Amino acid sequence: MKKLIYMLTTLFLLGACTNGKQAESQQMADDGIDSTFEYKVDQFADIEILRYPVPGFNSLSLGQKEMIYYLSQAALEGRDILWDQHNRYNLTIRRVCEGVYENYMGDKSSEEWKQFETYLKQIWMANGIHHHYAEDKIMPQFSQDFFVKLVKSVDPGRMPFRDGMAADETLEEILPVIFDPTVMPKRMNQTPGTDIVKTSAVNFYEGVTQQEVEDFYNAMKDPADNTPVSYGLNSKVTKVDGKVTEQVWKLGGMYDKAIERIVGWLEKAAAVAENDHQKQTIQTLITYYKTGDLKTFDDYSVQWVTDTTSHVDFINGFIENYTDPMGMKASWESMVNFKSIEASKRTTIISENAQWFEDNSPVDDRFKKEEVKGVSAKVITAAILGGDCYPATPIGINLPNADWIRRDHGSKSVTIDNITLAYAKASEGNGFKEEFMWSDSELERSTKYGTLTDNLHTDLHECLGHGSGKLLPGVSTDVLQAYGSPLEETRADLFALYYLADPKLVELGLLPDSEAYKAEYYTYIMNGAMTQLTRVQPGKNIEQAHMRNRALISRWVIEQGTADSVVVMTVRDNKTYVVVNDYDKLRNLFGQLLAEVQRIKSEGDFEAGKKLVETYGVKVDPQLHAEVLTRYEALNIAPYKGFVNPVYKLVTDEGGKVTDVTISYDENYVNQQLRYSRQYSVLPLKN
Ligand code: ZN
């Protein structure tokens, strides 16, 4: 696995102004996005829902707008695939809850009704009944009796009970899944020593053991194959007549009805593609959806990654494997975007110097790429988020994931500026930094350099970090199993952290002075060692790959740096703080850890990788955790953010010819989710 999703340090930034940002402001003014734009949409449980602007959309050509429209429809059609992938009862539960929500005629002012409404908002956010980040089942704060009463009070004709199934049968099936904390408690279980296939609630496997899955795929692999397909990427593993088998996600296979719709929109998009290369890319994706052939998926990925000139770009398909305990099965996701020209100057400089960064990194020469291939990097404006990019979304993406394609054809890396902007705008003045930063100098640095260094960290992580280094011959990435994702993120983050402090960045004009990087160093460690714990419930471990990675790095450097007082945890007035005393030496520590993590990856050293993650990335100090939660609670900030999408509409003349595409931002979270469920929901309840 190798790619990335990243999204966290941005929770802390304010607004330093760079030239790129000023250009963007002008662009936003041209698009009618002014100071009255409302970034905050909704808040419930541990979630805040934001809205993102799409500066530049109105200036696109008609053809580009039209293509974004069709691709955005394709992006929304895959929503239910993701729901079903997350758990095989998700679609039934969502549709029953929505049926109640839209048709219940009784009292809607009671506390229990409000809790029911919150639950529905939570599962919308998670695309299922398990928390999108923590992996735990979301426990309703209303009673089972109340829920049964609601379901039975609604006209059955308005409820989505499966053919021939009455309310009682449906309830019998879903009640334990919703209310019993011991039934399917975790979407993805990573606990060492357990059968991570059997104990995970994801719908990637059914009726098979971890051993059976391992045997099944090991039998397919050829160690001599230099360009292997991504085995198991697009299928569910089950047993038929006692024999382990795959149900492939394709036209005519599993998820047929949704894929048919996706293909329909892709065909329209291909017809208005910007150039032949892009048209061919979309057509290859269509062929892949029709056949499910993983070789065709690789063909598509190569075409996609080598298209570096199209202004409009997109991701659509079974891409990231974070939610599979075995690290093979990909969740469905989509994002449609276009290039942000001004801001992309930054990433262009970075990618033009990619070989210099590779050559000068602190890792062993045996693990370095002799020739860094085509790291294409750009800053983009997201136009629509779908599947696993919605409502929670990454702020940077690096694809494709197949190692051999990255080796032979390079990778495409993006930083998503308008999402970062929305995070920053929404966090202005919330008191977070004042509460957790050690002194005025950290605060001032963060205010002055925070936005810039945070974006730069994302750029470096995406366009250099993930693309750097190589595996020794014969080593495959999946030997690291569930530790592969957090270690890969660790590697990319360390590469970025190490180079943020390099004089080369000032020389290249990416940073204004040799002081700026300290803003990101401090924020990074404060987050990894302390404040990200606001996203973990009391008594739980850290589960999510990026959170594990940030904890791993931060705690490791604090452990190594405490003896010399390079970086320490200190208590003042009963409050814990991170204090950095020597930024130069801190950089050396990042370099040392980078060298070791690269070695682990290059050699496929499972035991060392496991030890690093389990020692530094998983466990939580309960006392520190309680303190951080208390301090955070007083600020009344939701630790997780999701987004609503803008709404696009085709404008046609009397002859049906498209004359424009409009964008609007006035849809709220509830209406958007309900509309998506009406408009883009064609899968059967269970798949
Ligand atoms: Zn990453």
Residues whose N, C-alpha, C, O or C-beta is under 5 A from the ligand:
A	BS01	ZN	K3 L4 I5 E489 A492
